[in-house]
Structure formats: structure tokens, C-alpha cells
Amino acid sequence: MSHNTFGHLFRVTTWGESHGPALGCVVDGCPPGIRFTLKDVQDELDRRRPGQSRFVTQRREPDQVKILSGTLPEEGGETLVTTGTPISMMIENVDQRSKDYGAIARQYRPGHADYAYEVKYGIRDYRGGGRSSARETAARVAAGAIARRVVPGLVVRGALVAMGEKAIDRANWDWDFVGNAENPFFTPDPESVPVFTDYLDGVRKAGSSVGAVIEIVADNVPPGLGAPIYGKLDQDIAAGLMSINAVKGVEIGAGFQAARFTGEQNADEMRVGNEGRPRFLSNHAGGILGGISTGEPVVARFAVKPTSSILTPRRSIDADGNEIEIMTKGRHDPCVGIRAVPIGEAMVACAIADHYLRHRGQTGRGQVGQGAGE
């Protein structure tokens, strides 16, 4: 199977399957001198980790990361320093239940990649989807933790802004609340928690699932990243987000809403700001014009479909051509979009880090991030 790598200069290759002994990634192209700790990576993985509330899959995976190469310990502390060689990270699987999937070994689950995967490769790993499982995304989150430190001052944050028919009140937006221990949904709106709770409890008890919309905002993105034709920054962000399991749509800035605007409404007007730099009066473009970053916050949104594994019987066929009804047992997220928040952050961080290094290589401008001595 090809296409396990994304990025150009900051390149990430992921490996492993849902029910294999481990999964992980190799980050190639990370500059030397980047400083971080193992805790920095583990904290990001803990945000994605399953089993943390009744609203996500109850698979119990500690997702403890091990860094196998590409760093040296800094004397006198827990800080690691990148050497410029490939950074290999591994996460062991400890709570697989392959027997939960025995009944569907020759059945095609509606909404899943079972049929498409088998018709392409002639073989599929029915145990949790194997390579096509969202379990693979843990490795991306680990890579994203490194990517965040490549660009000086880069801050990438995400939030769940809609779940099924329910949406947040953007007037209540509070970034500090997203990581609150009393907030199982990554929502920025405290008043949405009881609404989402009642709504998802009903969905979960019915054995069904529901989709979500996630918004990612990257602050302190330098202007000038990207290229106007086939190397657009928004192009690569969109590709990265679309590569996440269950994602069915991506928009940048105002996105599809821009089609409803007039030219006057959509234009991000400009004035002279501090030190003679331009000041944008709005950000409908989502921080990217002509494929190149403007210095405004980069804003991307993506839609996650409902989890396809549900207890409600659905019509399908099996590998022998029989018409069947199938329901998927096992441990599944009633709203897989909840845990997609840190994954979306990671993909945006990786895309920006890659473009930052490409920009530096082409123009000679820009300094690599935290702790790099240049």
C-alpha cells in the first residue's frame, strides 16, 4: 500500500493498524535544535485518547508514546533536542478486542470502507478497519506536537462548533473553556454542554450516531507562506483535513458562506496598522489570499460524518453476494467528531510547519521555532 506519507520538507509517515501490536510515525525533515519534552507530546495524545467519557469509545488505550530516534536529552533536565535525523515515535495497542469483529469478516458494513478497500487490494483487515481505522490518527497527533514547535510563536487551537442539529452560540466563545475538565466536547461555549449532553445521550441510547463540525484556528502564522498555484497553503490544509477518517467537507475562512456574500461583504478591507503593516478589518479569507498567508489567523472548518458503526440494523451484502442486514457491535464513538479536534489541530500544524520550512528554503527568510539556535 502506497501513500502513507504527507508533507514535503516536514514529512510524516505513519504506520501500524488498529489491532496490531503498535502504531506510530516517522517525522523526517524536522530541523535540528527544536526543544520539547516527552510530556509535550503525551499531553496532545491524552486529549485524543479514547475512554475519557461516556460520549466516546470505551476502548481503554493509555496511548503512551515512546520516542525511539531523532532526539538527544539536554543535560540537566527532561528537555529533548532534535538532531535533524528522522524522529520515530511508537504507541502500543493494549486493548484490542478482535473477537468483536469476527461476525463481519465477510460482510460489508454500510458507510465503512470495507467494500472499497477489498475491491482495491483484494484483502482487508476486518478487525476494527486495520490500516483504515481512525486509530491511525494517534500517530498524526504525535507528529503535530513536534510541528507546533517548528514555527516561532505558532498557536493552533480547535473547537467543536456543531453536533448534529445543535450548534454553539459564538457570542459565548471562550478558548479557556475548551480544555476544561468539565467539558467533554471541546466546545468553546459553556452553555452548549448541557444541550450537547442531552442530545448525545439520546443518540447513544438509541444505538445511533451523529456528525459534527470542527473549527481550527492558527494564530501567529507568518505572512508569505504558501504559493499561488499548486502549493497553496489552504490547498495543503484542506488536503490534510480531508485525509482524516470520516471527514466529508472542508472550508477555509467564510467557506461556503462566501457564496452568499456580495463582493462588498466578502472583501477583507485594509488600513495601515502598527509599524506601517496592513491591518485587515475582517478575515473572511481565513488568513489566506491567493494561496499565501496574510498574517491574519488561519481559520479552517471541517465536517465529520456520523460514526458508521451503529447498532441499528442496516441493509448490505456479503463477500458471497448475499443480501444481508448488519449491525456493528463493539466499542464505538456515538460522535466521532469529538475526538477529531486534536487531530485537526495536528494536521493544520503539520501543514503550516511544512510551508514554513519551504518558505525559508525558497526565500532564505524565517527562523525555525522554539529553542533553535540560528
Secondary structure, 3 states (H helix, E strand, C coil): CCCCEECCCCEEEEEECCCCCEEEEEEECCCCCCEEEHHHHHHHHHHHCCCCCCCCCCCCCCCCEEECCCEEECCCCCEEEECCCCEEEEEECCCCCHHHHHHHCCECCCCCCHHHHHHHHCCCCCCCCHHHCHHHHHHHHHHHHHHCCCCCCCEEEEEEEEECCEECCHHHCCHHHHCCCCCCCCCCCCCHHHHHHHHHHHHHHCCCCCCEEEEEEEECCCCCCCCCCCCCHHHHHHHHHHCCCCEEEEEECCHHHHHHCCHHHHCCCEEECHHHCEEECCCCCCCEECCEECCCCEEEEEEECCCCCCCCCEEEEECCCCEEEECCCCCCCCCCCCCHHHHHHHHHHHHHHHHHHHHHHHHCCCCCCCCCCC
